Amino acid sequence: MSGARSGLAQLRIWLWAVGGVAVGATGILYLLPSEKPEPTPAESYANAFGGSFDMIDQNGKAVTDQTLRGKPYAIFFGFTRCPDVCPTTLSRMAALRKQLGAAGDKFEIVFVSVDRGHDKAKDIGEYVKLFNTPIIGLIGSDAQIARIVKAFHVYYAKVPIEGGDYTIDHTASVFLMDRDGKFVATIDHKEGQQVALEKLKRVL
């Protein structure tokens, strides 16, 4: 009889021990960080374009996504020999900045060349001066260009032309980024000036 009681006592001790381990494990699970919540639609939109990149400006200085933070910016991709879309777009951005008055100084205009074969620092420096407004011109190696166009989901492709030269097809939209480097909106080259102005005001 005493043996049975002893066995029953041991069983109770074992069950209490198992129960204690289970409770402790449950407590630990509560203390562990939960799975990362799904991003909200607004967060997904803000992360749709942009990311880390490193380029060189017209003065030979390094420019990254981090150095651009602190001030909203409008970023556009093209090349200095572009016959229409690029000069039209940069002229438009200069005009929009002027329309904003004093607020126009609160954002940067960034022009990224995707034509490494022709555009050097001097070329892009002379090009952006044509628009009579401060513009950050960026160039880079093939790897640097690949990284930044991937971050912004930009399309570009060389198109051969007569004489063995080439032109470039590329995305014609301007990407508007806030002071934290988050995507806000695009300005399409077919949109009216007032629509584009209102989008810029949202970024500012």
N, C-alpha and C positions, 0 to 999 in steps of 0.2 A: 504494500500500500504506500509506504513511504517512497519507494522507487517511482511509483506512478506520479505521486505529488511532485517529486523532484523533477521528473520529466516534464510535467505540466508547467512548472515554474520556469524551466529552461526555455520552453516553447514561448511563454509569455515574454521573457526577456528578449528572445530573438525577434518576436513580432514588434516589440517596442523599438528595437534597434532599427529594423527595416523601416518602420513608420517614421522614425526620426530622420533617417537618411532621405526618405521621400519628401518630407517637409522641408528639409534643408535644401534639397535640389530644387524644389519649387520656388523657395525664396531666392535662390541664386538666379533662376530664370527671370524672376521679376526684376532683379537688380541689373541684369544684362541689358544693354541697349537694344531696343526693338529694331526691326527692319526699317530701312530708310523709307519714309513715306513716298508715295508716288507724287511726282511734281504736278502742280496745278496747271491748268491750261495756260495761265498767264506766265508761269515759270518756264513752261515748255516753249512758248512763243519767244520769250526773252533769250532763250538759249539756242534758238533755231539757227542763228548765224553768229559768227565770231568765234574767238578762241585765241590760243596762244600763237604768236608769230614774232619773228625778228627780221627786220629789214634795214636798209641803209638809206638815209635821206640825201637830198641834193648837196648837202655840205659834208657828206662822208660820215655823219654821226649815226650810231645805232638807234633804231626806233623799234620799240616792241609794243605789244598790247598793254603792257604795264606802264610804259612811259606815257602813253596816250590817256591813261586814266586820270580822272580829276576834272575833265572837260569833255562835253559831248563832241562828237565828230561825225562828219559825213564822209564816207569812204567810197571811192569809185575806182574801177579797174579799166585800164585801156593802154594806149601806147601813143607816143608823141607824133608818129606819122599818120595817125588816124585822120581821115579826111573830113569826117562829119560828126559822128556821135560824141567823140571825146571833146573837141573844142566847143561844141554846142552845150554839152552838159556842164563843163567847167565854167563857161560864160554864164550859164543859168545860175549855178551855185554862187558865183560872184554877185550877180544881180539880186539874188535872194538875200544874201548877206547885207547888201546895201539897203534893201527894203526894210530889214529888221532894225536899222538904225544902230543905236548903241548896243542893242542886244546881239547884233551880228558879230561882235567881238567875243561872244561867249561860247562859240563853237569853232572847231577846226575843220578845214577841208583837207582831205587826204587823197592824193592821186597815186595809185599803184600801177607801175608799168609792168605789163606781162610780156614785154618784148626785150628779153635779155640780149638778143643778138644785135640790136641797134641802140637801145637806150642805156646810156651811161649816166653817171652823176651830173656831168656837165650838160648833157642833152636835156635831162628832165628839169634841171635847174633853170635853164634858159626858157624851156617850154612853159613852166608854171608862172614865170614872170609876165608872160603875155596877157594874163587875165587881170592884172592890176589889183590883186587881192592876195593876202597871205595864203599860200597853199603848201602843204607838206608833200613833196614828191618823193616816192619810194621806189627803190630798185633792189634787186637781190640776186642770189645765185639761183640755179634751177631748183635746188632743194628748197630754198627759202620761198620762192614763188609758188612751188607746189604746195607748201605748207599753208600759206595764206589763202590761196584760192580754194583749198580744201576746207579751211575754216569757214569761209563765207559762201561755199557752194557755188563758186563762180565758174562759168564755162568760158574757155578760150581755146582757139585752134588756129594754127597757121594755115593760110590759104595761098597756094602758089599763084603767081601772076606772071605775065609775060616778061621775058628778060632774065628769068632765074631768081627774081626777088619774091617777096611774099607780102601779104597783108594779114590781118588778124581779125577773126570773128570773135566777139566776146560779149559777155553779159553787159547790158546797157543800164542797169538799175544802180541807183545810189543807195547805199545802206546807211541808215541813221542809227548811231549808237549813243547810249546815254553816258554819263560821266563815270559809270562803273563798268563800261565796256559791254553793256547788255544791249541786245538788238531791240529797237523800238519800231521801226517801220522802214519801208523802201520808198524812194521817189522814182516813179517810172518816167521815162523820157517822153511818154505820150500824155502824161497828166498835165492839167492846167496849172498855171503859175500860182493861183490862189490856193489850190489844194496842196501843192508842194510847200507853200509858205505856212499853212496851218500845221502840217506835219512837223516842220522845223520848230514851230512854236511849242509843240508838244514835247519835243526833245529838250528844249531849253527850260 
